[in-house]
Amino acid sequence: MVSEIEILSRARFYLELLLDGGNDSVDGTFEECTGFKVSQEVIEVCEVTPQKWGKDGSASHGRVVRTKVPGNLSYTNMTLKKGLNISMTLWNWLNSVSEGANWSEQRRNGALVLYNTSSKEQFRFEFRGAWPVSYKISDVDVKGSAYQIEEIEVAVEELIRIKAAS
């Protein structure tokens, strides 16, 4: 049996942001996302074990044993970039957090989903407890031919890779 393997290339895919509690079916379609990084803290445990040694076994100095064990997971902030459009969703989300009142209610769970050009889901990351950290658009130059880029940085408490829906 041969399994189908497809390389996820930039030119054939788009990223979709779905936020719990959002008013839109899709809260953003992005061209680029950075920050998919999960790190696990390493905790070093030092113990002194009893050890008898010497000719008659009367000397009892301990021996230091170091063991490394897994600690807490940490997640980097994700930065999402797309062409600027008229949607106010991302700006309004940042603004709600920055106002301070009930900012914890602005934390969202959601998913970043990669689709191929046939709109078939290929890859999914779900996140928990996300909130916007920063928002920016590229410099505006009416003489230039480049289009404007909207960029939002999002802090996440948890990032989970989920098998793509069939």
C-alpha positions as CSV (number, residue, x, y, z in Angstrom):
1,M,0.0,0.0,0.0
2,V,1.4,3.4,-1.0
3,S,0.5,6.4,1.1
4,E,0.0,9.7,-0.4
5,I,2.5,12.3,0.7
6,E,2.2,15.9,-0.3
7,I,4.8,18.6,0.3
8,L,3.2,21.6,2.0
9,S,4.5,24.4,-0.3
10,R,3.9,28.1,0.2
11,A,2.5,28.8,-3.2
12,R,-0.3,26.2,-3.0
13,F,-1.6,26.9,0.5
14,Y,-3.2,29.5,2.7
15,L,-3.6,29.8,6.5
16,E,-6.9,30.4,8.1
17,L,-7.4,31.8,11.6
18,L,-10.6,30.7,13.4
19,L,-11.3,32.2,16.9
20,D,-13.8,30.9,19.4
21,G,-16.4,33.6,20.0
22,G,-15.6,35.4,16.8
23,N,-18.5,36.9,14.7
24,D,-17.1,35.7,11.4
25,S,-16.8,32.2,10.1
26,V,-13.1,33.0,9.3
27,D,-11.3,35.6,11.3
28,G,-8.4,35.9,9.0
29,T,-6.7,34.4,6.0
30,F,-2.9,34.7,6.2
31,E,0.0,34.3,3.9
32,E,2.7,33.7,6.6
33,C,2.9,32.5,10.2
34,T,6.0,32.3,12.3
35,G,6.4,31.1,15.9
36,F,5.3,27.5,15.8
37,K,7.7,26.5,18.6
38,V,7.2,24.4,21.6
39,S,10.0,24.0,24.1
40,Q,10.2,21.8,27.1
41,E,12.1,22.9,30.2
42,V,14.8,20.6,31.5
43,I,14.9,20.2,35.2
44,E,18.1,18.8,36.7
45,V,17.7,16.9,39.9
46,C,20.7,16.4,42.1
47,E,20.7,13.6,44.7
48,V,23.3,12.3,47.1
49,T,23.2,8.6,47.3
50,P,24.8,6.7,50.2
51,Q,27.9,4.8,49.2
52,K,30.1,2.7,51.4
53,W,33.7,2.4,50.2
54,G,37.2,1.7,51.4
55,K,38.9,-1.5,52.4
56,D,36.6,-2.2,55.4
57,G,33.5,-0.3,54.1
58,S,33.6,2.1,56.9
59,A,34.0,5.3,54.8
60,S,30.5,6.5,53.9
61,H,30.7,9.6,51.7
62,G,27.8,10.0,49.4
63,R,27.9,10.1,45.6
64,V,26.2,12.9,43.7
65,V,23.9,11.7,41.0
66,R,22.3,14.1,38.5
67,T,19.1,13.2,36.6
68,K,17.4,15.3,34.0
69,V,13.6,15.2,33.9
70,P,11.0,17.0,31.7
71,G,9.6,20.2,33.0
72,N,6.9,22.7,31.8
73,L,6.2,23.3,28.1
74,S,6.5,26.9,26.8
75,Y,5.2,28.3,23.5
76,T,6.6,31.2,21.5
77,N,4.3,33.9,20.3
78,M,2.9,33.5,16.8
79,T,3.2,36.2,14.2
80,L,0.6,36.2,11.4
81,K,1.0,38.3,8.2
82,K,-1.4,39.0,5.4
83,G,-2.4,41.6,2.9
84,L,-4.2,44.5,4.5
85,N,-7.9,44.5,3.9
86,I,-11.0,46.3,5.3
87,S,-11.7,43.8,8.1
88,M,-11.5,45.3,11.6
89,T,-11.5,41.9,13.4
90,L,-7.8,41.8,14.5
91,W,-7.7,45.5,15.4
92,N,-10.8,45.2,17.5
93,W,-9.5,42.2,19.3
94,L,-6.2,44.0,20.2
95,N,-8.2,47.1,21.2
96,S,-10.5,45.1,23.5
97,V,-7.4,43.6,25.3
98,S,-5.6,47.0,25.5
99,E,-8.6,48.7,27.2
100,G,-8.0,46.5,30.2
101,A,-11.5,45.9,31.3
102,N,-12.3,42.2,31.2
103,W,-9.2,41.5,29.2
104,S,-9.1,37.9,30.3
105,E,-12.5,37.4,28.5
106,Q,-10.7,38.4,25.3
107,R,-8.5,35.3,25.5
108,R,-9.5,33.0,22.6
109,N,-9.1,29.4,21.7
110,G,-8.9,28.7,18.0
111,A,-7.1,27.0,15.2
112,L,-4.6,27.8,12.4
113,V,-5.5,25.6,9.4
114,L,-3.6,25.1,6.2
115,Y,-5.6,24.3,3.1
116,N,-4.5,23.3,-0.4
117,T,-5.9,25.1,-3.4
118,S,-8.8,22.7,-3.5
119,S,-9.8,24.0,0.0
120,K,-9.0,20.6,1.5
121,E,-7.6,20.8,5.0
122,Q,-4.0,19.6,5.1
123,F,-2.6,20.7,8.5
124,R,-4.1,22.0,11.8
125,F,-2.7,23.6,14.9
126,E,-5.2,24.4,17.7
127,F,-4.3,26.9,20.3
128,R,-5.6,27.8,23.8
129,G,-5.7,31.1,25.7
130,A,-4.5,33.3,22.9
131,W,-4.5,37.1,23.0
132,P,-2.9,39.8,20.7
133,V,0.4,41.3,21.8
134,S,1.0,43.7,19.0
135,Y,-0.4,44.8,15.7
136,K,1.3,46.6,12.8
137,I,0.9,47.4,9.2
138,S,3.8,48.0,6.7
139,D,4.9,51.5,5.9
140,V,2.6,53.3,3.5
141,D,4.1,54.6,0.3
142,V,1.6,55.8,-2.4
143,K,4.4,55.8,-5.0
144,G,5.4,52.2,-4.4
145,S,3.9,49.1,-6.0
146,A,4.0,46.9,-3.0
147,Y,0.8,46.1,-1.2
148,Q,0.3,46.7,2.5
149,I,0.9,44.0,5.0
150,E,-1.0,43.6,8.2
151,E,0.8,41.8,11.0
152,I,-0.4,40.6,14.4
153,E,1.6,38.9,17.1
154,V,-0.4,36.5,19.3
155,A,0.6,35.0,22.7
156,V,-0.6,31.5,23.2
157,E,-0.8,29.3,26.3
158,E,-0.9,26.0,24.5
159,L,-0.4,24.8,21.0
160,I,-1.5,21.4,19.8
161,R,-1.0,19.8,16.4
162,I,-4.2,17.9,15.4
163,K,-4.5,15.4,12.5
164,A,-6.1,17.1,9.5
165,A,-9.8,16.4,8.9
166,S,-10.4,13.9,6.1
